[in-house]
Every structure is written in C-alpha cells, then in structure tokens.
Amino acid sequence: MTFTDTPPAPRPAPGDRRRWFALAIVMTAAFMDLVDVTIVNIAIPSIQRDEGATFSQIQWITAGYALAFAAGLVTGGRLGDIHGRKRIFLLGIGGFTLASALCGLAVNPEMLVASRILQGAMAALMVPQVLSIVHATFPAHERGKVFGLFGAIVGLGAVSGPLLGALLTEWNLFGLEWRPIFLINLPVGVAGLVLGSRFISESKAPRALKLDLVGVALVTLGLLMLIYPLTRGRELGWPLWGYASMAGALVVFAALVAYERVKGARDGSPLIELSLFKVKSFAAGIAVQTVFGIGLGVFFLVWTMYMQIGLGWSALRAGLTGVPFSVAVSVAAGVSVQLLVPRYGRKVLQAGALVMAAGVLLYIGEAERYGTDIASWQMALPLAVMGVGMGLIVAPLTDAVLSEVPREHAGSASGLINTVQQMGNALGLGLVSVVFFGVIDEHLDPAEVGQAYTDGFQHALGWVAAVLGVIFLLMFALPERPAQHVEGAAEAPVTPEKEPELVS
C-alpha cells in the first residue's frame, strides 16, 4: 500500500482559528480512546450473556486492548516523529474506527477479542500524536489553556465511559444489546478522519530518523512480560511463571536501556530518547505519572466492584454516582492551569495530591459510617473533593512533563507518558488482587457480600491514600515554577516538509 505525496497544510499562524479546529479534532480522538477503555466494563455482563463468552475470553476483551495499547505507544510516538504526526494520527483514527466496526459486528467471542487487540494497536498509533500535534501547533503561551482543556477531557472521559456504556446497553438500541458501545465510534471516527485531513497541520522531527526495530521488539517483549501476568495472575492463581516473567521484564528493560544508549550514539535514532531523562521536569513527571497510574488503577476497579457487586447497584446508578467526580475534575483542571499554576507553580500539584488524599479518607469515613446503606448523594462530597484534587494534578502535570522536551522528540516523549500511565494502571490492577481481594473471603454467603466488599473497599482506599502521599513527595522534584521552554526546542519553528512516501 502506498500513500502518495500530498502537500502538507501550512502551519497555522498565531491568529489562525484553524489550530483550534485541529485541537477539537485531536481532543475528540483522545476522548474516544479514554471512553473506550472504560465503556466495555459496564457491558461485560451483556456480552457474556449474548455471546456465551467464557471468563477467560471476557478478561481478554479488556486485557487484549490494554496489552496492545501499552506495547505500541512508544512505537506509535516515534512513527509520528518520522513519518509525520498528522499522517500517523489519521492512520490511527481510521484503523480505530474500522476496529470499532469489527467489534460491533463480531459474530463470536474470538472475533471480538481479536478486534479489541486491533483496536488497542490502532489507539497506540493515534493517541501519542495528540499531545505531539498540540506541542507542535501551539506556542508556549497558549499551551497552558490547551492543557487545561486536555485535563478536562481526561476527567470527563474517565467517568463518562461507564455512564455512556450503561445507557447504551440499557437502551438496547435496535435490539443490538451491547454492540452500540462500539458502533458509536463510527460517525465520530469518520468525522475525525475527514476534518483532520483538512485542519491538522503536518509536523515531524526536523532531522531524518529511522525506526528502531530492535528497540520496538524489546519494549514490546518487556511490557508483555510485565503486564500479561498482572492481567491473568489472579485468574490463574498467581503461578510461579508469572513472577518469573515479571522479574524477567526488568532484565529486558535493562537490556533496552543499554541498547538504546548504543543506538543513540551510533546513529541518533533510538526508539526512546534517553537524553529526555536528563531533563529534570521530564524524569520527575514520568515518575509521578507512573505512581499516579497505580493509584487510579486500584481506585476505579475497586470502586466499580464495590458499587455494582457489593452494594448491588445497577450500572446506570453507578455511572450517575460518578458525575460529581467528573464535573469536579473538569472544572479544577481548567482553573489549575489557567489561574493557579502560573501564580503558585508546583504547590498547586502538591495541593492536588493532598486534596485528593483528603477526599479518599473522607470516602473511607463515609463507607464506614453508612455501611451497605450508603446512598449515592452521600458519596457526592468525597467524590467531588477527589475530583478537585485530581483536576489540580492531571492538566499541569502534562504541561510540566513536556514543557522542556525538544520538539523533535515530542512524539517519543508523548508515547512514554502514555506508556507509563498504562504501566501504572496495569500495576494498580494487579495490586487489586492483594489490597482488595486479599482481604475478602472467597466463599461468602449472599448476605455477607455487601459488608465484605465494603470492608475491602475501605482497605483498598487506604492504599490509594498512601500512594497519593508518595506522589506528594515525588513532586518536590518537579520545577518550583512553570518551566520555561528551552530555546530551539519548544519554540523552534516547524518548517512544513513534503511528506515521504510510505510503502508497505
């Protein structure tokens, strides 16, 4: 397949409104991916009932996406640097739309699992380009506002997925049961493809780069060895080979670092630009992103099981209960970047960690006080406090991580940010077996389930609060004030280049 040369759109001037259309398009794609990660969980009972899927197949419907997504993110970011971020973004959103159609039209569980893996791989091409396109399109003084919007989208996508999934499943549109949760992506994806080709400006690394195939293989192998045992461990009874695989992943990552150092010195085209970790804001931000992902991975899974299994709530009620959290994240994200961070710097992010921890502790107190009789409105206050804390962190943290990254490495940096988030989430999901299921008796009478899950929920949230304390301490390594963009990097002009032919 050959993509013929097409003249790239000129980079929008500072007063050109086209860049805001481009922003809306890439943000919509990011939202579509965020929603797709969570929307499936709500529909799992319907899928299992309709397709007769086994427990293992059900697990792979979610785990297959996460594995393909995490394994391909860094590669997707580097492909954007090499071949053009617009081109790879359009390829990703087109493939994601096709994979969504295949998911919605799946005739058996095997086809659904395969389509979900393809969907995750296409998301790995699409998602890293979002921040890269923003980084290359907007000048530094506008990025605070842009990353505020991005944080709001993250908060909205994180919680609206289960709500949207619940509505689409319960409505049973045209008798399609769970299938609309995937088919809804089709009109959005087609619109993004058409409008993106018109409004997004092309950008790429200013010097020629090559794809590091050995680096790709090592990253993929290391992530699979780490994440696969975490996603299957509890189902298989935590076998010895799982621990050996996770230990072996550390060896693979060490080999990756050694190889990338040699590769960078030899031809300057490593998959992972190790020099990025010499930038204090980037290295510290990556550490915070990883630990933050662990906390969120624990919370969201345990929270869903607590409400739907422990309290016996419907999917729709559980989704609606999360609305205060979503609104609080969205509002706080915009306020933090536009008003607070320019004035108070790093203290805003640290305050966010403490506020979120306070919300978690408040939630523990509410669960203890009301037990299984707790109502949705009684959860509103702790969820709103948690949402404010998360909003204060998520948007300015992204800006802090990327602010000093040279533009030619924006794709690689963006891929790393998303990869460590996925790795953190996977680690958090693995820890659920310890911090939640580890304190719940496997053999419970129906009357005991509610209280057991309530106790497990409180125990898990104690761990989440501890994780937020670690995040607070790690944030001391972030710049005290918003970092100034380095000369020749963030503010370096991007000269429109003719897109190269891609032959496959």
HUGI-V998238 format. One record per pair of residues at least 12 apart in sequence whose ideal C-beta (glycine too) atoms are under 10 Angstrom apart, sorted by the first residue. I is the first residue (numbers start at 1). J is the second residue. Records with the same first field share a line. If there is no record, write none. Layout:
# HUGI-V998238
I->J / J
This chain:
# HUGI-V998238
1->502 / 503 / 504
2->501 / 502 / 503 / 504
3->83 / 84 / 87 / 90 / 91 / 499 / 500 / 501 / 502 / 503 / 504
4->499 / 501 / 502
5->498 / 499 / 500 / 501
6->87 / 197 / 202 / 498 / 499
7->202 / 496 / 498 / 499
8->84 / 86 / 87 / 200 / 201 / 202 / 203 / 204 / 496 / 497 / 498 / 499
9->22 / 86 / 197 / 198 / 199 / 200 / 201 / 202 / 496
10->201 / 202 / 496
11->136 / 137 / 201 / 202 / 203 / 493 / 494 / 495 / 496
12->137 / 138 / 199 / 200 / 201
14->138 / 139 / 141 / 142
16->137 / 201
17->199
18->137 / 198 / 199 / 200 / 201
19->133 / 134 / 137 / 138 / 139 / 142 / 146 / 199 / 200 / 201
20->137 / 138 / 142 / 146 / 199
21->195 / 196 / 198 / 199 / 200
22->86 / 133 / 134 / 137 / 138 / 195 / 196 / 198 / 199 / 200 / 201
23->130 / 133 / 134 / 137 / 138 / 142 / 145 / 146 / 149 / 150 / 199 / 200
24->149 / 192 / 195 / 199
25->89 / 93 / 130 / 133 / 191 / 192 / 193 / 194 / 195 / 196 / 197 / 198 / 199 / 200
26->85 / 86 / 89 / 93 / 126 / 127 / 129 / 130 / 131 / 132 / 133 / 134 / 137 / 150 / 192 / 196 / 199 / 200
27->130 / 134 / 146 / 149 / 150 / 152 / 153 / 154 / 157
28->93 / 130 / 153 / 188 / 189 / 191 / 192 / 195 / 196
29->89 / 90 / 92 / 93 / 96 / 123 / 126 / 127 / 129 / 130 / 133 / 188 / 189 / 192 / 193 / 196
30->123 / 126 / 127 / 129 / 130 / 131 / 134 / 150 / 153 / 154 / 157
31->130 / 150 / 152 / 153 / 154 / 156 / 157 / 160 / 161 / 188
32->93 / 96 / 97 / 100 / 123 / 126 / 127 / 157 / 184 / 185 / 188 / 189 / 192
33->65 / 69 / 92 / 93 / 96 / 119 / 120 / 122 / 123 / 124 / 126 / 127 / 130 / 157 / 185 / 418
34->123 / 127 / 153 / 154 / 155 / 156 / 157 / 158 / 159 / 160 / 161
35->156 / 157 / 158 / 159 / 160 / 161 / 162 / 163 / 164 / 165 / 181 / 184 / 185 / 188
36->65 / 69 / 96 / 99 / 100 / 103 / 116 / 119 / 120 / 123 / 157 / 161 / 165 / 181 / 182 / 184 / 185
37->62 / 65 / 66 / 69 / 120 / 123 / 157 / 158 / 161 / 300 / 422 / 425
38->62 / 157 / 158 / 159 / 160 / 161 / 162 / 163 / 164 / 165 / 300 / 304 / 319
39->157 / 160 / 161 / 162 / 163 / 164 / 165 / 166 / 168 / 169 / 178 / 181 / 182 / 184 / 185
40->58 / 61 / 62 / 65 / 103 / 112 / 116 / 161 / 162 / 165 / 178 / 181 / 182
41->61 / 62 / 161 / 162 / 165 / 300 / 301 / 304 / 305 / 308 / 315
42->161 / 162 / 163 / 164 / 165 / 166 / 167 / 168 / 169 / 170 / 178 / 181 / 304 / 308 / 314 / 315 / 316 / 318 / 319
43->61 / 162 / 165 / 166 / 168 / 169 / 170 / 177 / 178 / 179 / 180 / 181 / 182 / 315
44->58 / 59 / 61 / 62 / 165 / 169 / 178 / 315
45->58 / 169 / 178 / 308 / 315
46->165 / 168 / 169 / 170 / 172 / 177 / 178 / 179 / 181 / 315
47->61 / 106 / 109 / 112 / 169 / 177 / 178 / 179 / 181
48->61 / 109 / 178
49->177 / 178
50->109 / 176 / 177 / 178 / 179
51->106 / 107 / 108 / 109 / 110 / 111 / 112 / 177 / 178
52->108 / 109
53->108 / 109 / 110 / 112 / 113
54->109
55->235
56->109 / 113 / 232 / 235 / 236
57->108 / 109 / 110 / 112 / 113
58->109 / 112 / 113
59->113 / 231 / 232 / 234 / 235
60->109 / 110 / 112 / 113 / 114 / 116 / 117 / 231 / 232
61->103 / 106 / 109 / 112 / 113 / 115 / 116 / 117
62->113 / 116 / 231 / 429
63->113 / 116 / 117 / 120 / 227 / 228 / 230 / 231 / 232 / 235 / 426 / 429
64->112 / 113 / 114 / 115 / 116 / 117 / 118 / 119 / 120 / 121 / 231
65->99 / 103 / 113 / 115 / 116 / 117 / 118 / 119 / 120 / 121 / 123
66->116 / 117 / 120 / 227 / 230 / 231 / 422 / 425 / 426 / 429
67->116 / 117 / 120 / 121 / 220 / 223 / 224 / 227 / 228 / 231 / 422 / 426
68->99 / 116 / 117 / 118 / 119 / 120 / 121 / 122 / 123 / 124 / 220 / 224
69->116 / 117 / 119 / 120 / 121 / 122 / 123 / 124 / 127 / 223 / 227 / 418 / 419 / 422
70->120 / 124 / 219 / 220 / 223 / 224 / 226 / 227 / 418 / 419 / 420 / 421 / 422 / 423 / 425 / 426
71->120 / 121 / 124 / 216 / 219 / 220 / 221 / 222 / 223 / 224 / 227 / 419 / 422
72->92 / 120 / 121 / 122 / 123 / 124 / 125 / 127 / 128 / 216 / 219 / 220 / 223 / 415 / 419
73->120 / 123 / 124 / 125 / 127 / 128 / 219 / 223 / 414 / 415 / 416 / 417 / 418 / 419 / 420 / 421 / 422 / 423
74->124 / 128 / 212 / 215 / 216 / 219 / 220 / 223 / 271 / 272 / 411 / 412 / 413 / 414 / 415 / 416 / 417 / 418 / 419 / 420
75->121 / 124 / 125 / 128 / 211 / 212 / 213 / 215 / 216 / 217 / 219 / 220 / 271 / 411 / 412 / 415 / 419
76->88 / 89 / 91 / 92 / 121 / 122 / 123 / 124 / 125 / 126 / 127 / 128 / 129 / 132 / 411 / 414 / 415 / 418 / 419
77->124 / 125 / 127 / 128 / 129 / 131 / 132 / 271 / 272 / 409 / 410 / 411 / 412 / 413 / 414 / 415 / 416 / 417 / 418 / 419
78->128 / 205 / 209 / 210 / 211 / 212 / 215 / 216 / 269 / 270 / 271 / 272 / 273 / 409 / 411 / 412 / 415
79->91 / 92 / 124 / 125 / 128 / 129 / 209 / 211 / 216 / 411 / 415 / 502
80->92 / 125 / 126 / 128 / 129 / 130 / 132 / 133 / 136 / 203 / 204 / 205 / 410 / 411 / 412 / 414 / 415
81->128 / 129 / 132 / 203 / 204 / 205 / 206 / 207 / 209 / 211 / 269 / 273 / 407 / 408 / 409 / 410 / 411 / 412 / 413 / 414 / 415
82->204 / 205 / 208 / 209 / 210 / 211 / 269 / 411 / 500 / 502
83->202 / 204 / 205 / 209 / 211 / 411 / 499 / 500 / 501 / 502
84->129 / 202 / 203 / 204 / 205 / 411 / 497 / 498 / 499 / 500 / 502
85->128 / 129 / 130 / 131 / 132 / 133 / 134 / 135 / 136 / 137 / 200 / 201 / 202 / 203 / 204 / 205 / 410 / 411 / 414
86->129 / 132 / 133 / 136 / 196 / 197 / 199 / 200 / 201 / 202 / 203 / 204 / 499
87->129 / 197 / 200 / 202 / 204 / 499 / 500 / 502
88->125 / 126 / 128 / 129 / 132 / 204 / 411 / 502
89->125 / 126 / 127 / 128 / 129 / 130 / 132 / 133 / 192 / 193 / 196 / 197 / 200 / 202
90->125 / 126 / 129 / 192 / 193 / 194 / 196 / 197 / 200
91->122 / 125 / 126 / 129 / 193 / 502
92->121 / 122 / 123 / 124 / 125 / 126 / 127 / 128 / 129 / 130
93->122 / 123 / 125 / 126 / 127 / 129 / 185 / 188 / 189 / 190 / 191 / 192 / 193 / 196
94->122 / 125 / 126 / 189 / 190 / 192 / 193 / 196 / 197
95->118 / 119 / 121 / 122 / 123 / 124 / 125 / 126 / 189
96->118 / 119 / 120 / 121 / 122 / 123 / 124 / 125 / 126 / 127 / 185 / 188 / 189 / 192 / 193
97->119 / 122 / 126 / 185 / 186 / 187 / 188 / 189 / 190 / 191 / 192 / 193
98->115 / 118 / 119 / 122 / 185 / 186 / 189
99->114 / 115 / 116 / 117 / 118 / 119 / 120 / 121 / 122 / 123 / 182 / 185 / 189
100->115 / 116 / 118 / 119 / 122 / 181 / 182 / 183 / 184 / 185 / 186 / 188 / 189
101->115 / 182 / 183 / 185 / 186 / 189
102->114 / 115 / 116 / 118 / 119 / 182
103->115 / 116 / 118 / 119 / 178 / 179 / 181 / 182 / 183 / 185
104->176 / 178 / 179 / 180 / 181 / 182 / 183 / 184 / 185 / 186
105->179 / 182 / 183
106->179 / 182
112->178 / 179 / 182
115->182
116->182
119->182 / 185
120->422
122->189
123->418
124->415 / 418 / 419 / 422
126->189 / 192
127->414 / 415 / 417 / 418 / 422
128->410 / 411 / 412 / 413 / 414 / 415 / 416 / 417 / 418 / 419
129->196 / 200 / 203 / 410 / 411 / 414 / 415
130->150 / 153 / 414 / 418
131->146 / 147 / 150 / 398 / 399 / 401 / 402 / 405 / 410 / 411 / 413 / 414 / 415 / 417 / 418
132->203 / 204 / 402 / 405 / 407 / 409 / 410 / 411 / 412 / 413 / 414 / 415
133->196 / 200 / 201 / 202 / 203 / 410 / 411 / 414
134->146 / 147 / 149 / 150 / 398 / 402 / 410 / 414
135->147 / 203 / 402 / 403 / 405 / 407 / 410 / 411 / 413 / 414 / 485 / 489 / 490 / 494
136->201 / 202 / 203 / 204 / 407 / 408 / 410 / 411 / 490 / 492 / 494
137->200 / 201 / 203 / 494
138->490
139->485 / 490 / 491
140->399 / 403 / 482 / 483 / 484 / 485 / 490 / 491
141->485 / 491
143->337 / 398 / 399 / 402 / 403 / 482 / 485 / 490
144->336 / 337 / 338 / 339 / 341 / 342 / 395 / 396 / 399 / 403 / 482
145->334 / 337 / 338 / 395
146->337 / 395 / 398 / 399
147->333 / 334 / 336 / 337 / 338 / 341 / 394 / 395 / 396 / 397 / 398 / 399 / 400 / 402 / 403
148->330 / 332 / 333 / 334 / 335 / 336 / 337 / 338 / 339 / 341 / 391 / 394 / 395 / 396 / 398 / 399
149->330 / 333 / 334 / 337 / 338 / 395
150->333 / 337 / 394 / 395 / 398 / 399
151->329 / 330 / 332 / 333 / 334 / 335 / 336 / 337 / 390 / 391 / 392 / 393 / 394 / 395 / 396 / 397 / 398 / 399
152->326 / 327 / 329 / 330 / 331 / 332 / 333 / 334 / 335 / 337 / 391 / 394 / 395
153->329 / 330 / 333 / 394 / 395
154->329 / 330 / 333 / 390 / 391 / 394 / 395 / 398 / 421
155->325 / 326 / 327 / 328 / 329 / 330 / 331 / 332 / 333 / 334 / 387 / 390 / 391 / 394 / 395
156->326 / 327 / 329 / 330 / 333
157->326 / 329
158->296 / 300 / 322 / 325 / 326 / 329 / 387 / 390 / 394
159->300 / 319 / 321 / 322 / 323 / 324 / 325 / 326 / 327 / 328 / 329 / 330 / 383 / 387
160->319 / 322 / 323 / 326
161->181 / 300 / 319 / 322 / 326
162->300 / 303 / 304 / 307 / 308 / 315 / 316 / 318 / 319 / 320 / 321 / 322
163->315 / 316 / 318 / 319 / 320 / 321 / 322 / 323 / 326
164->180 / 181 / 184 / 319
165->178 / 180 / 181 / 184 / 315 / 316 / 319
166->181 / 314 / 315 / 316 / 317 / 318 / 319 / 320
167->180 / 181 / 315 / 316 / 319 / 320
168->180 / 181 / 182 / 183 / 184
169->181 / 315 / 316
170->314 / 315 / 316
201->494 / 496
202->494 / 496 / 497 / 498 / 499
203->407 / 408 / 410 / 411 / 494 / 495 / 496 / 497
204->407 / 408 / 410 / 411 / 494 / 495 / 496 / 497 / 499 / 500
205->269 / 406 / 407 / 408 / 409 / 410 / 411 / 412 / 494 / 497
206->406 / 407 / 408 / 488 / 492 / 493 / 494 / 495 / 497
207->268 / 269 / 408
208->267 / 268 / 269 / 500
209->267 / 268 / 269 / 270 / 271 / 273 / 408 / 409 / 411 / 412
210->263 / 267 / 268 / 269 / 270 / 271
211->269 / 271
212->259 / 260 / 263 / 264 / 267 / 269 / 270 / 271 / 272
213->271
214->255 / 256 / 259 / 260 / 263 / 270 / 271
215->256 / 259 / 260 / 263 / 269 / 270 / 271 / 272
216->271
217->252 / 256 / 259 / 271
218->252 / 253 / 254 / 255 / 256 / 257 / 258 / 259 / 260 / 271 / 272
219->252 / 253 / 256 / 260 / 271 / 272 / 415 / 419
220->252
221->248 / 249 / 252 / 253 / 255 / 256
222->248 / 249 / 250 / 251 / 252 / 253 / 254 / 255 / 256 / 423
223->249 / 252 / 253 / 419 / 422 / 423 / 426
224->245 / 249 / 252
225->242 / 244 / 245 / 246 / 247 / 248 / 249 / 250 / 251 / 252 / 253
226->245 / 246 / 247 / 248 / 249 / 250 / 252 / 253 / 423 / 426 / 427 / 430
227->245 / 246 / 249 / 422 / 423 / 425 / 426 / 427 / 429 / 430
228->242 / 245 / 246 / 249 / 426
229->241 / 242 / 243 / 244 / 245 / 246 / 248 / 249 / 426 / 430
230->242 / 245 / 246 / 297 / 423 / 425 / 426 / 427 / 428 / 429 / 430 / 431 / 432 / 433
231->426 / 429 / 430
232->430
233->245 / 246 / 429 / 430 / 433
234->429 / 430 / 432 / 433 / 434 / 437 / 438
235->433
238->430 / 433 / 434
242->430
246->427 / 430
256->270 / 271 / 272 / 274
257->272 / 274 / 277
259->271 / 272
260->272 / 273 / 274
261->274 / 275
270->409 / 412
271->412 / 415
272->409 / 412 / 413 / 415 / 416 / 419
273->405 / 406 / 408 / 409 / 411 / 412 / 413 / 416
275->406 / 409
276->401 / 404 / 405 / 406 / 409 / 412 / 413 / 416
277->416
279->401 / 402 / 403 / 404 / 405 / 406 / 409 / 413 / 483 / 486 / 489
280->404 / 477 / 478 / 479 / 483
281->399 / 400 / 401 / 402 / 403 / 404 / 405 / 477 / 478 / 479 / 482 / 483
282->400 / 401 / 402 / 403 / 404 / 405 / 409 / 413 / 416 / 417 / 483
283->401 / 477 / 478
284->346 / 397 / 400 / 401 / 474 / 475 / 476 / 477 / 478 / 479
285->349 / 397 / 398 / 399 / 400 / 401 / 402 / 403 / 404 / 405 / 413 / 416 / 417 / 420 / 474 / 475 / 477 / 478 / 479
286->401 / 413 / 416 / 417 / 419 / 420 / 421
287->420 / 470 / 471 / 474 / 475 / 477 / 478
288->349 / 353 / 393 / 397 / 400 / 401 / 420 / 424 / 470 / 471 / 472 / 474 / 475 / 477 / 478
289->393 / 394 / 397 / 398 / 401 / 416 / 417 / 418 / 419 / 420 / 421 / 423 / 424 / 471 / 474
290->417 / 419 / 420 / 421 / 422 / 423 / 424 / 425 / 427 / 471 / 474
291->420 / 424 / 427 / 428 / 467 / 468 / 470 / 471 / 473 / 474
292->353 / 356 / 390 / 393 / 394 / 397 / 420 / 421 / 424 / 425 / 428 / 467 / 468 / 470 / 471 / 474
293->420 / 421 / 422 / 423 / 424 / 425 / 426 / 427 / 428 / 429 / 467
294->423 / 424 / 425 / 426 / 427 / 428 / 429 / 430 / 431 / 463 / 464 / 467 / 470 / 471
295->353 / 356 / 357 / 360 / 390 / 424 / 425 / 428 / 431 / 463 / 464 / 465 / 466 / 467 / 468 / 470 / 471
296->390 / 394 / 421 / 424 / 425 / 428 / 464 / 467
297->421 / 422 / 423 / 424 / 425 / 426 / 427 / 428 / 429 / 430 / 431 / 432 / 464 / 467
298->425 / 427 / 428 / 429 / 430 / 431 / 432 / 434 / 435 / 436 / 460 / 461 / 463 / 464 / 467
299->356 / 360 / 363 / 386 / 390 / 428 / 432 / 457 / 460 / 461 / 463 / 464 / 467
300->322 / 425 / 428 / 429 / 432
301->425 / 428 / 429 / 431 / 432 / 436 / 460
302->428 / 429 / 431 / 432 / 435 / 436 / 437 / 453 / 456 / 457 / 458 / 459 / 460 / 461 / 463 / 464
303->318 / 321 / 322 / 325 / 363 / 379 / 383 / 457 / 460 / 461 / 464
304->318 / 319 / 322
305->318 / 432 / 436 / 437 / 440 / 453 / 456 / 457 / 460
306->318 / 367 / 374 / 436 / 450 / 453 / 454 / 456 / 457 / 458 / 460 / 461
307->319 / 321 / 322 / 374 / 376 / 379 / 453 / 457
308->453
309->449 / 450 / 452 / 453
310->367 / 372 / 440 / 449 / 450 / 451 / 452 / 453 / 454 / 455 / 456 / 457
311->367 / 371 / 372 / 373 / 374 / 375 / 376 / 449 / 450 / 453 / 454 / 457
312->372 / 446 / 449 / 450 / 453
313->376
317->376
318->376
320->376
321->375 / 376 / 377 / 378 / 379 / 380 / 383
322->376 / 379 / 383 / 387
323->376 / 380 / 383 / 384 / 387
324->376 / 377 / 379 / 380 / 381 / 382 / 383 / 384 / 385 / 386 / 387
325->359 / 379 / 380 / 382 / 383 / 384 / 385 / 386 / 387 / 388 / 390 / 391
326->383 / 384 / 387
327->383 / 384 / 387 / 388 / 391
328->359 / 380 / 383 / 384 / 385 / 386 / 387 / 388 / 389 / 390 / 391
329->383 / 384 / 386 / 387 / 388 / 389 / 390 / 391 / 392 / 393 / 394 / 395
330->387 / 391 / 395
331->384 / 387 / 388 / 391
332->348 / 352 / 355 / 384 / 387 / 388 / 389 / 390 / 391 / 392 / 393 / 394 / 395
333->352 / 387 / 388 / 390 / 391 / 392 / 393 / 394 / 395 / 396 / 398
334->391 / 395
335->348 / 388 / 391 / 392 / 395
336->348 / 349 / 351 / 352 / 388 / 391 / 392 / 393 / 394 / 395 / 396 / 397
337->391 / 392 / 394 / 395 / 396 / 397 / 398 / 399 / 482
338->395 / 396
340->352 / 392 / 396
341->392 / 395 / 396 / 397 / 399 / 400 / 481 / 482
342->396 / 481 / 482
343->481 / 482
344->480 / 481
345->396 / 400 / 478 / 479 / 480 / 481 / 482 / 483
346->396 / 400 / 475 / 476 / 477 / 478 / 479 / 480 / 481 / 482
347->475 / 480 / 481
348->392 / 393 / 396 / 475 / 482
349->392 / 393 / 394 / 395 / 396 / 397 / 400 / 471 / 472 / 475 / 478
350->392 / 393 / 471 / 472 / 473 / 474 / 475 / 476 / 478
351->388 / 389 / 392 / 393 / 472 / 475
352->388 / 389 / 390 / 391 / 392 / 393 / 394 / 395 / 396 / 397 / 468 / 471 / 472 / 475
353->389 / 390 / 392 / 393 / 467 / 468 / 469 / 470 / 471 / 472 / 473 / 474 / 475
354->389 / 392 / 468 / 469 / 471 / 472
355->385 / 386 / 387 / 388 / 389 / 390 / 391 / 392 / 393 / 468
356->385 / 386 / 387 / 388 / 389 / 390 / 391 / 392 / 393 / 464 / 465 / 467 / 468 / 471 / 472
357->385 / 386 / 389 / 464 / 465 / 466 / 467 / 468 / 469 / 471 / 472
358->382 / 385 / 386 / 388 / 389 / 465 / 468
359->381 / 382 / 383 / 384 / 385 / 386 / 387 / 388 / 389 / 390 / 461 / 465 / 468
360->382 / 385 / 386 / 389 / 460 / 461 / 462 / 463 / 464 / 465 / 466 / 467 / 468
361->382 / 385 / 461 / 462 / 464 / 465 / 468
362->379 / 381 / 382 / 383 / 384 / 385 / 386 / 461
363->378 / 379 / 381 / 382 / 383 / 385 / 386 / 457 / 458 / 461 / 464 / 465
364->382 / 457 / 458 / 459 / 460 / 461 / 462 / 464 / 465
365->382 / 458
366->378 / 379 / 380 / 381 / 382 / 383 / 458
367->379 / 382 / 453 / 454 / 455 / 457 / 458 / 461
368->454 / 455 / 457 / 458
370->454
371->450 / 451 / 454 / 455
372->449 / 450 / 451 / 453 / 454
373->450
374->454
382->461
386->461 / 464 / 468
389->468
390->468
393->468 / 471 / 475
396->478 / 482
397->417 / 471 / 475 / 478
398->414 / 417
399->482 / 483
400->475 / 478 / 479 / 482 / 483
401->413 / 414 / 416 / 417 / 420 / 478 / 483
402->414 / 417 / 483 / 485 / 490
403->479 / 482 / 483 / 484 / 485 / 486 / 489 / 490
404->479 / 483 / 484 / 485 / 486 / 489 / 490
405->417 / 483 / 485 / 486 / 489 / 490
406->485 / 486 / 488 / 489 / 490 / 492
407->485 / 486 / 488 / 489 / 490 / 491 / 492 / 493 / 494
408->488 / 489 / 492 / 494
409->489
410->489 / 490 / 494
424->467
428->463 / 464 / 467
431->460 / 463 / 467
432->456 / 460 / 463
434->460 / 463
435->456 / 459 / 460 / 461 / 462 / 463 / 464 / 466
436->453 / 455 / 456 / 457 / 459 / 460 / 461 / 463
437->456 / 460
438->456 / 459 / 460
439->452 / 455 / 456 / 457 / 458 / 459 / 460
440->452 / 453 / 455 / 456 / 457 / 459
441->456
